[in-house]
Amino acid sequence: MNFEYFIAKRLIKSTEHKNSISGAIIKIAIAAIAIGMIMMLITIATGIGLQQKIREKVAAFKGHVTIVNYDNNNNVEHQVPVSIHQDFYPEFTTVEGINHIQAIAAKGGILRTETDFEGVVVKGIGKDYDWNYFKEYLVAGRLPDFSSKINDEILISQHIANRLGLTIGDKANTYFRKTDSRFNVRGFVIVGIYNSGFEEFDKSYLLADIRHIQKLNKWKPDEVGGFEVFIDDFSQINEKGNEIYEAIPSELDSQPITYTYRSIFEWLKLFDLNIIGIIAIIIIVAGINMITALLVLILERTPMIGILKALGSSDWSIRKVFLYNAAYLIAIGLFWGNIIGIGLLFIQKYFNIIKLNPVTYHVNTAPVYINIGYIFLLNVGTLLLCLLMLVIPSYVISRISPVKAIRFE
């Protein structure tokens, strides 16, 4: 082991010499490893980041699992109320892994100004609403406070504000249709503006006190439109959705957002396949470059191989010398790839250099997810896979004759 390591170190120093024949090829191989690592880091960080960000945005508007009356046909104008006197509210203790549940209601309306109007969905929320999922999207003003008496504060999207020319402090007259074709009017006051970057929601949703919805629908104070449930681990959303369904009364229905917004989450699943495919291609390309460098290195060091064989070294011992050398070169490429790749990711994370079309990607900027776990696994996996790819080419050493190798020029 010490002998092989010593020979590998001498070989490394000789390949680093500027007059080395294999120097250029080895530099190309190192650059390929570095570029490959940069691309893999960016692929994983942006792929997982986009998945997580879209999940968070959908959950901010709809929760992870919704509980409504079975007769509710998802039409905000024909909601069947649900009593808040449930065994699972305000604490869902019968199912593990649930961190919050909140009561909500919704009603369609028309937000009108002197010059224009916009169709909206007024989402009613109460004092149990968890703002932690929403506050990061606040771009102006403050969050409404519905913890005490009923008030007229609302939170609207930047899209609606720009569309209607509204700003903080403006009065937003909202018209709600009655059953006799007349309208109820509510004069809300804008206290905050949000921008989630998810146009499907930003185009229509505004948040108001749930007690306005209860009065407009002529519900009792203990009746709501439904409940939003938040779980700890999103990867278990389908399992938890089934457990929640089994735990609630038979007249109620529950649906995870992966079912309600199936097309979005099916689209997100494609990112996993894309990530795997890109990583596989990059590792194969990097491995081919290292195989080329190894073969050139063996060809250049043929006389040395002959001398080592003449001195009694086994084929496997000599192969390990070259594999150690290859591992060192791969490590150099991984080092620079990590430095540059992680640096680029942090720049994107804090400065949002790369912008995306929210219509297509549901986000304004490319989100990144940086985790030491996947970075470590990616480095170890790349090193091991590249070395495994080099084991077979190293067999060429066993076919080298000591006599011919010493005379080789």
N, C-alpha and C positions, 0 to 999 in steps of 0.2 A: 504493500500500500504506500509506504513512504517513498520507495523507489519510483513507483509510477507517478506519484504526485510531484516528485522532484523533476522527472523528465517532462511532465506536462508543463511545469512552470518554465523550464528552459525553452520548450517549444512555443509557449505563449510569447515569451520575450522575443524570440526569433521572428515570429510572425508579425510582431509589432514594429520590427525594423523597417525603415522606409524603403530599403532596397529589396524587401522580401517579394518574391514572385507572386505569392498568394495574398499579399497585403490588400490589393484593390478588391479582390473577390471577397475577402473576409469583411472588409468595410461595408461592402454592399449587403452581405448577409446580416451584419449587425444592424444596418439601417433598415433592412426589411423587417427584422424582429421589432425594432423600435416603432416603425410606422404601423406595423400590425397591431402592436399593443395599444398605440394611440387610438386606432380605429376601433378596436374591441372595447376599450374603456368608454369611448364616446357612444358606441352603439348600445352598450348595456345601460349606461347612465341615462341617456336620453330616452331609450325604450322603456325602462322601468319608471323613469321620472314622468313620462307622458301617461303611462298607465295609472300611476298613483294620483297624479293631479286630476285627471278626468274622473276617477273614482271619488276623490274628495269633493269635486264640484257637484257631481250628481247627488252625493250624500248630503251636501250642504242644503240642497233644495228639497230633497225627497227622503232623507234618512237612508239607512241601509235596508230596512224592511218596513213596509207600511201596513197598517191594520185598519180596515174599513168595514163598513156594513156590507154584507153579501149583495144587498140590493143596490149598492152604489155602482153605477155604470160608468164611472170615471168622468161623468159630465158635471162640471162644477156648478151648473144650474140646477141639478137634480140630485144633490147630495142627500142621502138618508142619514140623519144624525145618529151618533153613538153616545151612550151614556159614559161619563167619566168614572162612574162607580164600577170599576172592574178590579178583579183580583190582581191583575198585572200592572195596575197604575196606582200611584206614581212610581212604584218600585217593582221591576219585573224580576222576581226572586225565583221563579220556578224554572228558569232557563239560565244556565251558566254562560258567562261570556258577554253579557249585555251590560253596557255601561250607562245607558241613558234612554229614557222614553219621554216623549213630549206630545201634547195634544195640539192639533192643528185643524184648520178649516180653510176653505177656499171659495171664492165667488168671482165670477166674471163681471167685468164692468168696462166703462169707457172713461178714460182720463181725457178731459177736455180743457183747452185753453181758448183764448179769444180768437185765435187764428187756425187752430188745428186740433186734432183729437187722435187718440191711440187706444186700441183695444188692449186691456190688461187683465191679468189674473191677480186678484188681491188675496194674498195668503195671510190668513189670520193666525197669529201666534200669541202666546201668553207668557206669564212670568216663569214658566218652566222651560222656556226655549233656551237651548244651549247655543250661545253666540260664538263659541270657540271654533265651530266649523265655518263661520261666515265672516268673522271680523277681519280676516286678512284681505278680503275683497273690498273693504271700505276705502274709498278714494277721496271723499270729502265729507265734512260734517262729523256727525257722531251716530252711534247706534240708538234706536228708539228705546224708551224705557216704559215697559208695560207692567211693572212690578206693583203699582198701586192702583189709583183710580183710572178709569177709562180715559184715554186721551186721543188726540187726532194726529199724533206723530206717525210718519211713514218713512220707509226707506225705499228709494226707487233706484233703478239701474241708470248708469251713465248713458246707455243707449237711448232710453226713454227721455232722459233729461235733455240730451242733445237734440233729439227728434222734435221735442216740444218747446225747447228754449227755456227750460226750468232750471232753477238753482236752489241752493240752500235758503230756507226761509220763505220760499214761495208757497202760495196756497194752491193745492191741486184738487180741483173739483172733479169728483168721480161719480159717474151716473150708473146706477144699478137698476136693471129692469124689474118691474113688478109683474105679477100675474095678469093684471088688467091692462097691459101694454103701456103703463105709465112708468115713471122712473123715480127712484129714491136718489137723493143727492147727498154726498158726504164731502165736506170741505176739509180735506186732509192738509197737514202742514209738513213740508219736506224738511227733515232734520239730518238726513244722510243720503249719500249717493254711493252705490257700489258698482264694481265692474269685475265680474267673474271671468269674463272672456268666453263664456259658454253662451253663444248667441241664442240658442234654443230657449234658454231661461231669461237671459237679459232682455230679450225683446218684449217680454210680457209680464214678468213677475215684479210685484211690489209687496212689501211687508207692512202689515198694519196690526192693530190690536184685534185679537180674536173676538172680543166682545162686540165689535161692529158687525162682524159676520153673523154672530148669534142673533143680534137684533134685526138685521136685515132679513134673515131667514125665519124669524119668529120662533127661534129655538129657546129652550129653557137654559138657564145659566150653567146647568151641568151637562149640556149636550154639545158635542163637538163633531167635526167632520171625520175625524180619525186620529190615528197615532203614528208617529214616526219613531222607529226603534233603531238605536245605534249599537253596534257590536264591537268587540275589542279586536277581533282578527277577521279582516275582510276575506281572507282565503277560505274561511269557513261559512261564508254567507249563505250558501245553499243549504248546508246542514242545519245552521241556526234558523233559517227560514222555515224548514220543516218542523223543527222543535217548537218554534213559536206557534206555528199553525196548530200543532197538537195541543198546545197549552191554552189557547184562547177558546171562548165559547163557540158553539157550532154556528151561531148566526153571524159570526164575524169571519172575515177572510184576511189572509196575510199574503203579501207578495214581496220578494226581494227585488231590489232595483235591477239585478242582473236579468230578471224576467221582464220587468216593466220596460226596461230600455235594452232589450235583447240585442238589437242591431249594433248598438254602441259597444257593448261588452264582447260580442262576437268579433267585432273589428279589432278590439284591443287584444284578443287572444292571438290574432295573426302576428302581433309584434313578437310573441315568444318564438314562433317559427322563424321569423326574419332574423332575430338575434342569434338563434342557434345556427342558421344557415350561414350568416355572415362570419361568425366566429370560426366555423368549420373551414370555410374557404380561406380565411386569413391564416389559420394555423397550417393548413396544407401548403399554401404559398411560402410561408416562412420556413416550413420544414424542407421544402424543395430547395430553397436557397441555402439552407444549412447543409443539406446533402451535397450540393455542388461544392460548397466551401470545404467540406470534409474530404471529398474525393480529390480536390486540388491539393489540399494539405497533405494527404497521403502520397499523392504522386510526387510532390516536391520533396517529401521526406523519405522516399524509398530507400536511399542508401542508409539512412539512420535505422530504418526498420530492419534492413539486412544485418547491420552490426548488432542490434539488440537480439535478433534471432540467433546469430552466431555465438553470442555470449550466453545463450541458454534461456532467454525470455520466452514465455509461452505466447501463443497468438492472442489469447484473451487478455493477458497482461498488457500487451502492446495496444490492443484495441481500447483498453480502458484509458491509456494515455491520451489517445485522440478524443475519446468521449469526454474526459475531464476538460480537455482543451475546448471542445465544442460547448460544454456546459458553461465554461467561463465566458465564451463569446456570446452565448444566448443571454447570460446574466447581464452583460454590458448592455445589450439591446433592450432587455426588459427594464433596466435601471433608467435609461434615457427615455424610453417609452412612457414609463410611469411619471417621471418628472414633467415631461411635456404634456402628456395626456391629462393628468390630474390638475396641472396648472390651467389648461384650457377649460376644464370643467368648472373650476372655481371662478374663473373669469365670467363664464356664462351664468353661473349660479348667482353671482352678486351684481353683475352689470347688464345681464340680459341682452347681449350683443345680437344674437340670432333671433329674428322675429319669425313668427308663423302666422298663417292665415287662419283666424279663428273659425271661419266658416267650414274649413276642411278638418282642422285638428282640434277645435274646441278650446284652444289656448292661444294667447297672444305671443308668447315667447317660448322657446324650447326649454322645457323644465329638465333639470338634471337631478339624479339621485346618486349620492356619493356614500358608499358604505365600505368600510375596511374589510368586511367579510368577503364580498364578491371580488374585491381587488386582490386579496390574498389568494383566493381560489383560482382566479384567472391567471395569476403569475405562476403558481405552482403547477396548474394544469398545462399551461403553455410550455413550461420547462420540461415537464415529464413527457408530454406528447412529442415534442421535438426530439428529445433524446431517444425515445422509442423508435421514431422514424429513422434515426441514425444508426441503430443497432445493426440492421440488415446491411446497409452499405459498408459498415466497418468490417464485414466478413471478407472484403477484398484483401485485407491484410494477410489472412491465412493462405492466400493463393500466391503470395510473394515468396520466391525462392531466395534464400540468404545469399547464395553465390551471385546470382544475377542482380540482386538488389545492390550489393556492394559495388558491382561494376557498372551500375546504372548511372547514366548522365542525362 
